[in-house]
Amino acid sequence: MARHQETIRHLRHIGDDTAEAIAHSNLGYAYMEIPAVRDLDAAESAYQRSLDLSDPQNTLNRSKCLQTISMVYQDRFEEARRQGGSEVALQLHAQAAVAQYRQALDLCPAITARGPLHNNLGLLYTALGQTERAREHYEQDVQICEQTSDRYGTGQTRVNLAIKYTRLI
């Protein structure tokens, strides 16, 4: 983590906002995915800094930043659920994730990048037990995958749909 911080200091010093945004995003990823340093607060902070540094005209990149922030909230939701967190805490994390995903969808100019956002919303709504909303987002993802000839993505989302339906039985 020290090398990430050092890189960020150097990039800040030379004023390269684009590279600094990428470095913050990489730092956020490390805080989310490396068990030894997992820290969702630090991940959110790094992703937020990446968003703050992103060019306002680069809506695809900003959408991706919002998606990563959404994933932090979704991870918080999952952790709180595993630990038997209060219903209020679960709802707060879920609402924050949904809000960020929707912002990401609103900004996203690339159809291929919209599919995973819909799939993630489908997963979140499935975890919340909101079957109809989950189905809507999964179906939107399948449509996007079919339009872009993404056979793997289509199959993956249909598996998610099947899992959702088997839980209803």
Legacy VTK file of the C-alpha trace (Angstrom):
# vtk DataFile Version 3.0
C-alpha trace
ASCII
DATASET POLYDATA
POINTS 169 float
0.000 0.000 0.000
2.945 2.286 0.664
3.956 2.131 -3.003
0.452 3.067 -4.083
0.529 6.056 -1.729
3.974 7.052 -2.982
2.797 6.867 -6.584
-0.198 9.038 -5.736
2.056 11.625 -4.043
4.296 11.813 -7.126
1.352 12.095 -9.506
-0.215 14.818 -7.363
3.131 16.650 -7.339
3.393 16.652 -11.127
-0.300 17.451 -11.548
-1.299 14.423 -13.607
-4.953 14.117 -12.527
-5.767 11.356 -15.001
-2.965 9.099 -13.799
-3.716 9.981 -10.176
-7.372 8.993 -10.698
-6.225 5.615 -12.030
-3.855 5.171 -9.089
-6.676 5.895 -6.621
-8.897 3.404 -8.430
-6.161 0.764 -8.186
-5.757 1.537 -4.497
-9.510 1.154 -3.975
-9.407 -2.196 -5.742
-6.584 -3.359 -3.463
-8.561 -2.336 -0.356
-11.589 -4.280 -1.622
-9.956 -7.411 -2.959
-6.842 -8.171 -0.912
-7.977 -9.868 2.319
-4.917 -8.807 4.332
-5.671 -5.102 3.781
-9.446 -5.215 3.189
-10.947 -1.919 4.311
-14.211 -0.868 2.697
-14.027 2.671 4.093
-10.579 3.140 2.553
-11.791 1.577 -0.708
-14.752 3.942 -0.880
-12.509 6.914 -0.138
-10.051 5.911 -2.876
-12.820 5.340 -5.418
-14.438 8.660 -4.491
-11.102 10.434 -4.975
-10.788 8.750 -8.366
-14.252 10.047 -9.271
-13.388 13.552 -8.049
-10.283 13.603 -10.261
-12.050 12.239 -13.336
-12.710 14.526 -16.273
-16.385 15.621 -16.069
-16.673 15.079 -19.831
-15.522 11.453 -19.601
-18.892 9.998 -18.687
-17.827 6.394 -19.268
-15.000 6.668 -16.754
-17.201 8.507 -14.258
-19.842 5.804 -14.675
-17.235 3.141 -13.932
-16.119 5.055 -10.819
-19.719 5.174 -9.595
-20.058 1.459 -10.285
-17.049 0.680 -8.085
-18.472 2.829 -5.294
-21.740 0.887 -5.690
-19.818 -2.338 -5.280
-18.399 -1.091 -1.973
-21.929 -0.480 -0.676
-23.027 -3.865 -1.996
-20.120 -5.518 -0.160
-21.112 -3.663 3.020
-24.656 -4.960 2.568
-23.417 -8.539 2.132
-21.102 -8.312 5.155
-23.852 -6.825 7.338
-26.233 -9.579 6.239
-23.682 -12.312 7.037
-23.046 -10.778 10.449
-26.743 -10.463 11.266
-26.806 -6.682 10.973
-29.919 -4.682 11.691
-32.561 -4.289 9.027
-31.940 -0.536 9.069
-28.227 -1.001 8.320
-28.993 -3.475 5.540
-31.477 -1.089 3.950
-29.074 1.864 4.158
-26.297 -0.066 2.415
-28.693 -1.412 -0.223
-30.220 2.006 -0.902
-26.778 3.582 -1.258
-25.714 0.844 -3.694
-28.874 1.227 -5.778
-28.483 5.026 -5.895
-24.890 4.761 -7.107
-25.748 2.081 -9.685
-28.563 4.265 -11.038
-26.249 7.265 -11.304
-23.762 5.064 -13.134
-26.488 3.910 -15.540
-27.602 7.499 -16.147
-24.058 8.536 -17.065
-23.005 5.446 -18.998
-22.731 6.181 -22.741
-21.576 2.702 -23.805
-24.166 -0.023 -24.206
-21.583 -2.725 -23.460
-20.841 -1.128 -20.074
-24.531 -0.898 -19.160
-25.056 -4.671 -19.114
-22.902 -5.372 -16.049
-24.621 -2.513 -14.209
-28.002 -4.140 -14.828
-26.624 -7.535 -13.810
-25.245 -6.113 -10.544
-28.589 -4.458 -9.820
-30.268 -7.796 -10.499
-27.951 -9.495 -8.008
-28.626 -6.826 -5.395
-32.400 -6.943 -5.846
-32.254 -10.751 -5.640
-30.423 -10.456 -2.309
-33.104 -8.014 -1.159
-35.860 -10.435 -2.158
-37.242 -7.965 -4.726
-37.887 -10.551 -7.401
-39.634 -8.415 -9.999
-36.990 -5.677 -9.932
-34.239 -8.297 -10.147
-35.914 -9.916 -13.145
-36.267 -6.555 -14.935
-32.562 -5.804 -14.595
-31.480 -9.310 -15.568
-33.662 -9.120 -18.678
-32.221 -5.725 -19.609
-28.732 -7.207 -19.271
-29.685 -10.175 -21.474
-31.043 -7.789 -24.136
-27.818 -5.787 -24.106
-25.717 -8.948 -24.281
-27.748 -10.217 -27.225
-27.483 -6.849 -29.027
-23.707 -6.869 -28.610
-23.286 -10.589 -29.426
-21.948 -11.283 -25.928
-22.925 -14.945 -25.682
-20.968 -15.506 -22.482
-22.633 -12.531 -20.778
-26.048 -13.698 -21.967
-25.459 -17.143 -20.487
-24.053 -15.777 -17.245
-27.077 -13.535 -16.707
-29.478 -16.349 -17.548
-27.741 -18.448 -14.882
-28.375 -15.622 -12.407
-32.035 -15.606 -13.455
-32.269 -19.372 -13.006
-30.726 -19.138 -9.540
-33.218 -16.419 -8.624
-36.122 -18.580 -9.765
-34.903 -21.704 -7.963
-34.815 -19.724 -4.714
-38.500 -18.925 -5.185
-39.472 -22.595 -5.317
LINES 1 170
169 0 1 2 3 4 5 6 7 8 9 10 11 12 13 14 15 16 17 18 19 20 21 22 23 24 25 26 27 28 29 30 31 32 33 34 35 36 37 38 39 40 41 42 43 44 45 46 47 48 49 50 51 52 53 54 55 56 57 58 59 60 61 62 63 64 65 66 67 68 69 70 71 72 73 74 75 76 77 78 79 80 81 82 83 84 85 86 87 88 89 90 91 92 93 94 95 96 97 98 99 100 101 102 103 104 105 106 107 108 109 110 111 112 113 114 115 116 117 118 119 120 121 122 123 124 125 126 127 128 129 130 131 132 133 134 135 136 137 138 139 140 141 142 143 144 145 146 147 148 149 150 151 152 153 154 155 156 157 158 159 160 161 162 163 164 165 166 167 168
